[in-house]
Amino acid sequence: MGSIDKYIFKTTLASFALVLVSLTGVIWITQALRGIDLMTSQGQTILTFLGITGLVIPALVLIIAPIALMIAISHTLNKLATDSEIIVMNAAGFSPIRLFRPFFLATCVVAALVAFIGAYLAPDGMRRIKQWDAEITADVLTNILQPGRFAQLDQNLTIRIRERLPGGVLGGVFVDDRRDPQERVTIIADHGTVQKTDRGSYLVLYDGNLQRFEVGKRDPALVAFARYAFDMSKFSQGRDVTLGIRERYLWELMWPDEEDKTYQQLSGQFFAELHDRFMAPIYPFAFAALTFAFLGAPRTTRQSRNFSIGGSVFAVFGLRMVGFACSVMAVKTPLAALVQYLMLFGGIGVGVWMIVGGVVVEPPPRLMEAINRNNERIARLFRRPATA
């Protein structure tokens, strides 16, 4: 790789990384705000919140990476054109297909990243989210106990908490236990936490007092305690985690278990998801070829690039939208997957043909004449002198 190739390769990947981080960060924030109830209503810590919401980032990168590559290539080509470097390289004997080589190498890096994320990283993050969510929601203290409300966990067991504090601490805990017909126990504690051990789940209470009313006795027994463990194992309900299609690794989609009930019920979605994973690394090549085909031809600084930029954006996003539509249709119509493959390779073929042929995308002359006439008409309208 020569010095020019290294310069273009590094510039493209640096722009790609910047755009990818920016777009992913913005979209991640919008997704993360949906899970803010983890901290508010369920009393989870900020680390738990960031951990769960952060696991969705690989799935976002899987969709955003090809678009970020398109933006990065557009930025690099615009920079080269603004500094007249494309014209100089063309005059030095660089053909358009030769100039495309460093962009192709950068695309290979992005495609490899997308393939790894689609095959392993994204489904691994999604299944970790589901498992983590199951652990949180399996605990009755997370699901039922709400600040300021009396929760009847059993016919003769009532618990109330005043508030949820950071770190999973329950403030102002009240317990009324009448499960034993021979006695009634009332517990008031300043705060408490949930601790899980091999023997079960316990509500550990701190700085409180216990009142025990026994049958046949007039006065209750009062006990002040600094720490008291209340067994909640009976109310911790385990939940089996059933992996969805997006949580399956690539090899699990390629060779699914025939006895899997999910596969038996949703075989069409397995098929569509499998081909989506296969096509994900192809999209960067299609986007790169089309973007370079519209913007890579040498132009002088006097020639407008707006039409070419608009054409590349329309081609890339049109290709992506049709791809989404084919993915949905492939669930019931397997032929739609073939259409998507043909569309992607057709887009790559058209882009390479335009690059090799040195096709310069410019607006039609009639369109430019119409725009110029309209601009002149508007200019004359504003120059018209005001009448008294």
C-alpha positions as CSV (number, residue, x, y, z in Angstrom):
1,M,0.0,0.0,0.0
2,G,1.5,3.3,-1.1
3,S,1.6,6.6,0.7
4,I,-1.5,7.9,-1.1
5,D,-3.4,4.7,-0.4
6,K,-2.5,4.8,3.3
7,Y,-3.5,8.5,3.5
8,I,-7.0,7.8,2.0
9,F,-7.4,4.5,3.9
10,K,-6.6,6.2,7.3
11,T,-8.8,9.2,6.5
12,T,-11.7,7.1,5.6
13,L,-11.5,4.8,8.6
14,A,-11.0,7.8,11.0
15,S,-14.1,9.5,9.5
16,F,-16.0,6.2,9.7
17,A,-15.1,5.8,13.4
18,L,-16.2,9.3,14.2
19,V,-19.5,9.1,12.4
20,L,-20.2,5.6,13.8
21,V,-19.6,6.7,17.4
22,S,-21.7,9.9,16.9
23,L,-24.7,8.2,15.3
24,T,-24.6,5.2,17.6
25,G,-24.3,7.5,20.7
26,V,-27.4,9.5,19.6
27,I,-29.5,6.5,18.8
28,W,-28.3,4.7,22.0
29,I,-29.5,7.5,24.1
30,T,-33.0,7.4,22.7
31,Q,-33.1,3.7,23.3
32,A,-31.6,3.9,26.8
33,L,-34.2,6.4,27.9
34,R,-36.8,3.7,27.5
35,G,-35.1,1.7,30.2
36,I,-34.9,4.5,32.7
37,D,-37.5,2.8,34.8
38,L,-34.8,0.3,35.9
39,M,-33.5,3.0,38.2
40,T,-36.8,4.8,39.1
41,S,-39.4,2.1,39.6
42,Q,-37.2,-0.9,40.1
43,G,-34.4,0.6,42.2
44,Q,-31.5,-0.7,40.1
45,T,-28.1,1.1,40.2
46,I,-26.7,3.3,37.4
47,L,-24.2,0.5,36.6
48,T,-27.0,-2.0,36.0
49,F,-28.8,0.6,33.8
50,L,-25.7,1.3,31.8
51,G,-24.8,-2.4,31.5
52,I,-28.2,-3.5,30.2
53,T,-28.7,-0.6,27.8
54,G,-25.1,-0.8,26.6
55,L,-25.6,-4.4,25.5
56,V,-27.8,-3.2,22.7
57,I,-25.0,-1.1,21.1
58,P,-23.7,-4.0,18.9
59,A,-27.1,-4.4,17.4
60,L,-27.2,-0.7,16.6
61,V,-23.8,-0.8,15.0
62,L,-24.9,-3.6,12.8
63,I,-27.4,-1.3,11.1
64,I,-25.5,2.0,11.4
65,A,-22.0,0.8,10.2
66,P,-22.8,0.7,6.4
67,I,-24.4,4.1,6.6
68,A,-21.5,5.5,8.6
69,L,-19.1,4.1,5.9
70,M,-21.1,5.9,3.2
71,I,-20.9,9.2,5.0
72,A,-17.2,8.6,5.6
73,I,-16.5,7.9,2.0
74,S,-18.5,11.0,0.9
75,H,-16.6,13.2,3.4
76,T,-13.2,11.9,2.2
77,L,-14.0,12.3,-1.5
78,N,-15.4,15.8,-0.8
79,K,-12.2,16.7,1.0
80,L,-10.1,15.3,-1.8
81,A,-12.1,17.2,-4.4
82,T,-12.1,20.5,-2.4
83,D,-8.3,20.4,-2.3
84,S,-8.1,19.4,-6.0
85,E,-6.3,16.2,-5.0
86,I,-8.5,14.0,-7.1
87,I,-7.7,16.1,-10.2
88,V,-4.0,15.9,-9.5
89,M,-4.1,12.1,-8.9
90,N,-6.1,11.7,-12.2
91,A,-3.5,13.8,-14.1
92,A,-0.8,11.7,-12.5
93,G,-2.3,8.6,-14.1
94,F,-4.6,7.3,-11.3
95,S,-7.7,5.8,-13.0
96,P,-11.0,5.9,-11.0
97,I,-10.8,2.1,-10.3
98,R,-7.2,2.6,-9.0
99,L,-8.4,5.5,-6.8
100,F,-11.1,3.2,-5.5
101,R,-8.6,0.7,-4.1
102,P,-8.0,2.3,-0.6
103,F,-11.7,2.8,-0.2
104,F,-12.3,-0.9,-1.1
105,L,-9.7,-1.9,1.6
106,A,-11.5,0.3,4.2
107,T,-14.8,-1.3,3.2
108,C,-13.2,-4.8,3.8
109,V,-12.4,-3.7,7.3
110,V,-15.9,-2.5,7.9
111,A,-17.4,-5.6,6.4
112,A,-15.3,-7.9,8.6
113,L,-16.5,-5.9,11.6
114,V,-20.1,-6.2,10.6
115,A,-19.8,-9.9,9.9
116,F,-18.3,-10.5,13.4
117,I,-21.0,-8.4,15.1
118,G,-23.8,-10.1,13.2
119,A,-22.5,-13.6,13.7
120,Y,-21.6,-13.4,17.4
121,L,-21.5,-10.0,19.2
122,A,-25.0,-8.7,18.5
123,P,-26.9,-11.9,19.4
124,D,-24.6,-12.4,22.4
125,G,-25.5,-8.9,23.7
126,M,-29.2,-9.5,23.1
127,R,-29.3,-12.8,24.9
128,R,-27.4,-11.2,27.9
129,I,-30.1,-8.5,28.0
130,K,-32.8,-11.1,28.1
131,Q,-31.0,-13.1,30.8
132,W,-30.3,-10.0,32.9
133,D,-33.8,-8.9,32.6
134,A,-35.1,-12.3,33.7
135,E,-32.9,-12.1,36.8
136,I,-34.3,-8.7,37.7
137,T,-37.9,-9.4,37.0
138,A,-37.9,-12.8,38.7
139,D,-37.6,-11.2,42.1
140,V,-40.9,-10.3,43.6
141,L,-39.4,-7.3,45.4
142,T,-38.6,-5.9,42.0
143,N,-42.0,-6.6,40.4
144,I,-44.6,-6.1,43.1
145,L,-43.2,-3.8,45.8
146,Q,-43.9,-0.2,44.9
147,P,-43.1,2.8,47.1
148,G,-46.1,3.9,49.3
149,R,-48.2,0.8,48.5
150,F,-49.1,-2.2,50.6
151,A,-48.3,-5.3,48.7
152,Q,-50.0,-8.5,49.9
153,L,-47.5,-11.3,48.9
154,D,-49.6,-14.0,50.6
155,Q,-53.0,-14.2,52.2
156,N,-51.5,-13.3,55.5
157,L,-48.3,-11.4,54.6
158,T,-48.2,-7.7,53.8
159,I,-45.1,-5.6,53.0
160,R,-44.8,-1.9,52.4
161,I,-41.8,0.2,51.5
162,R,-41.5,4.0,51.8
163,E,-39.1,4.5,48.9
164,R,-36.4,3.0,46.8
165,L,-32.9,4.4,47.3
166,P,-29.8,4.1,45.1
167,G,-28.0,0.8,45.2
168,G,-31.1,-1.3,45.5
169,V,-31.8,-0.1,49.1
170,L,-35.4,-0.2,50.3
171,G,-36.2,2.7,52.7
172,G,-38.8,2.5,55.4
173,V,-39.8,-1.2,55.4
174,F,-43.0,-2.4,57.1
175,V,-43.8,-6.2,57.4
176,D,-47.0,-7.7,58.8
177,D,-46.7,-11.5,59.0
178,R,-49.8,-13.5,60.1
179,R,-48.9,-16.8,58.4
180,D,-48.5,-18.5,61.8
181,P,-51.9,-18.9,63.4
182,Q,-50.2,-18.9,66.9
183,E,-48.6,-15.5,66.5
184,R,-48.5,-12.3,64.6
185,V,-45.2,-10.6,63.8
186,T,-44.9,-6.9,62.8
187,I,-41.6,-5.5,61.7
188,I,-40.6,-1.9,61.2
189,A,-37.1,-1.2,59.9
190,D,-35.3,1.9,58.7
191,H,-34.1,0.3,55.5
192,G,-33.4,-3.1,54.0
193,T,-31.7,-4.8,51.1
194,V,-32.2,-8.0,49.1
195,Q,-29.5,-10.7,49.3
196,K,-29.5,-13.9,47.4
197,T,-27.6,-16.9,48.5
198,D,-27.4,-20.6,47.6
199,R,-30.1,-21.3,50.1
200,G,-32.6,-18.6,48.8
201,S,-33.4,-14.9,48.9
202,Y,-33.6,-12.9,52.0
203,L,-34.9,-9.4,52.9
204,V,-32.2,-8.2,55.3
205,L,-33.6,-5.4,57.5
206,Y,-31.5,-2.9,59.4
207,D,-32.1,-0.6,62.5
208,G,-35.7,-1.6,63.4
209,N,-37.9,-3.3,65.9
210,L,-40.0,-6.5,65.9
211,Q,-43.3,-7.0,67.7
212,R,-44.5,-10.5,68.3
213,F,-48.1,-11.0,69.4
214,E,-48.6,-14.6,70.7
215,V,-51.9,-16.2,71.3
216,G,-52.9,-16.3,74.9
217,K,-50.6,-13.4,76.0
218,R,-51.8,-9.9,76.6
219,D,-48.6,-8.0,76.0
220,P,-46.5,-8.3,72.8
221,A,-42.8,-9.2,72.9
222,L,-40.7,-6.2,71.7
223,V,-37.3,-6.8,70.1
224,A,-35.0,-4.0,68.8
225,F,-32.5,-5.2,66.2
226,A,-29.6,-3.8,64.2
227,R,-29.9,-6.5,61.5
228,Y,-32.6,-9.1,60.8
229,A,-33.0,-11.5,57.9
230,F,-36.5,-12.2,56.6
231,D,-36.8,-15.3,54.4
232,M,-38.3,-14.4,51.0
233,S,-37.3,-17.6,49.1
234,K,-40.9,-18.7,48.7
235,F,-41.7,-15.6,46.7
236,S,-38.7,-15.5,44.4
237,Q,-40.1,-17.0,41.2
238,G,-37.6,-18.4,38.7
239,R,-38.3,-17.9,35.0
240,D,-37.0,-19.8,32.1
241,V,-35.4,-17.7,29.5
242,T,-36.5,-18.5,25.9
243,L,-34.2,-17.2,23.3
244,G,-35.7,-15.3,20.5
245,I,-34.5,-15.3,16.9
246,R,-32.3,-12.2,17.3
247,E,-30.6,-13.9,20.3
248,R,-29.4,-16.8,18.2
249,Y,-25.8,-17.0,17.0
250,L,-25.2,-17.4,13.3
251,W,-24.4,-21.1,13.5
252,E,-27.6,-21.7,15.5
253,L,-29.6,-20.2,12.7
254,M,-27.7,-22.2,10.1
255,W,-28.2,-25.5,11.9
256,P,-31.2,-25.1,14.2
257,D,-32.4,-27.8,16.5
258,E,-35.3,-29.6,14.8
259,E,-36.9,-30.1,18.3
260,D,-36.8,-26.4,19.1
261,K,-40.4,-25.2,19.6
262,T,-39.4,-21.7,18.5
263,Y,-38.0,-23.0,15.3
264,Q,-41.0,-25.2,14.7
265,Q,-43.4,-22.2,15.1
266,L,-41.2,-19.5,13.4
267,S,-39.2,-21.3,10.7
268,G,-39.9,-18.5,8.3
269,Q,-38.4,-15.9,10.6
270,F,-35.3,-18.1,11.1
271,F,-34.9,-18.2,7.3
272,A,-35.2,-14.4,7.0
273,E,-32.9,-13.7,9.9
274,L,-30.3,-16.1,8.6
275,H,-30.1,-14.3,5.2
276,D,-30.1,-10.9,6.9
277,R,-26.9,-12.0,8.7
278,F,-25.4,-13.2,5.4
279,M,-26.3,-10.0,3.6
280,A,-25.1,-7.6,6.4
281,P,-21.4,-7.7,5.3
282,I,-22.5,-7.2,1.7
283,Y,-24.2,-3.8,2.3
284,P,-20.9,-1.9,3.0
285,F,-19.6,-3.0,-0.4
286,A,-22.8,-1.9,-2.2
287,F,-22.8,1.4,-0.3
288,A,-19.1,2.1,-1.0
289,A,-19.4,1.3,-4.7
290,L,-22.4,3.5,-5.3
291,T,-21.1,6.4,-3.2
292,F,-17.7,6.3,-5.1
293,A,-19.5,6.0,-8.4
294,F,-21.5,9.2,-7.8
295,L,-18.7,11.2,-6.2
296,G,-15.4,9.7,-7.2
297,A,-15.1,11.2,-10.7
298,P,-12.6,14.1,-11.1
299,R,-14.3,17.5,-11.2
300,T,-13.1,21.1,-11.1
301,T,-14.0,23.3,-8.1
302,R,-16.4,25.1,-10.4
303,Q,-18.5,22.0,-11.0
304,S,-21.3,21.5,-8.5
305,R,-21.3,18.2,-6.6
306,N,-24.8,18.7,-5.0
307,F,-26.6,16.7,-7.6
308,S,-24.1,13.8,-7.2
309,I,-24.4,13.9,-3.4
310,G,-28.2,13.8,-3.6
311,G,-28.0,10.9,-6.1
312,S,-25.7,8.9,-3.9
313,V,-27.9,9.4,-0.8
314,F,-31.0,8.5,-2.8
315,A,-29.4,5.3,-4.2
316,V,-28.0,4.1,-0.9
317,F,-31.1,4.8,1.2
318,G,-33.3,3.4,-1.5
319,L,-31.3,0.2,-1.5
320,R,-31.5,0.0,2.3
321,M,-35.2,0.6,2.4
322,V,-35.9,-2.1,-0.3
323,G,-33.7,-4.4,1.7
324,F,-35.8,-3.9,4.8
325,A,-38.9,-4.6,2.8
326,C,-37.4,-7.8,1.4
327,S,-36.4,-8.9,4.9
328,V,-40.0,-8.6,6.1
329,M,-41.4,-10.4,3.0
330,A,-38.8,-13.2,3.2
331,V,-40.6,-14.5,6.4
332,K,-43.5,-15.8,4.2
333,T,-41.9,-15.5,0.7
334,P,-38.4,-17.1,0.5
335,L,-38.0,-15.7,-3.0
336,A,-37.7,-12.2,-1.5
337,A,-34.3,-13.2,-0.1
338,L,-33.1,-14.0,-3.6
339,V,-34.4,-10.6,-4.8
340,Q,-32.4,-8.9,-2.0
341,Y,-29.2,-10.8,-3.1
342,L,-29.8,-9.8,-6.7
343,M,-30.4,-6.2,-5.7
344,L,-27.3,-6.0,-3.6
345,F,-25.0,-7.5,-6.2
346,G,-26.7,-5.5,-8.9
347,G,-26.0,-2.3,-7.0
348,I,-22.3,-3.4,-6.7
349,G,-22.2,-4.2,-10.4
350,V,-23.7,-0.9,-11.4
351,G,-21.3,1.0,-9.1
352,V,-18.2,-0.8,-10.5
353,W,-19.4,-0.3,-14.1
354,M,-19.8,3.5,-13.4
355,I,-16.3,3.6,-11.8
356,V,-14.5,1.6,-14.5
357,G,-16.3,3.6,-17.2
358,G,-15.5,6.9,-15.6
359,V,-19.1,8.0,-15.7
360,V,-19.6,11.5,-14.3
361,V,-23.0,12.0,-12.7
362,E,-24.3,15.5,-13.5
363,P,-27.7,17.0,-13.6
364,P,-29.5,16.9,-17.0
365,P,-29.0,20.2,-19.0
366,R,-32.8,20.8,-19.2
367,L,-33.1,20.6,-15.5
368,M,-30.2,23.1,-15.0
369,E,-31.8,25.4,-17.6
370,A,-35.1,25.3,-15.8
371,I,-33.4,26.0,-12.4
372,N,-31.5,28.9,-13.9
373,R,-34.6,30.4,-15.5
374,N,-36.4,30.1,-12.2
375,N,-33.5,31.7,-10.3
376,E,-33.5,34.6,-12.8
377,R,-37.2,35.1,-12.4
378,I,-36.9,35.2,-8.6
379,A,-34.0,37.7,-8.9
380,R,-36.0,40.0,-11.2
381,L,-38.9,39.9,-8.8
382,F,-36.8,41.1,-5.9
383,R,-35.2,43.8,-8.1
384,R,-38.5,45.2,-9.2
385,P,-38.8,48.8,-7.8
386,A,-41.6,49.5,-5.4
387,T,-44.5,51.6,-6.7
388,A,-46.0,54.4,-4.7
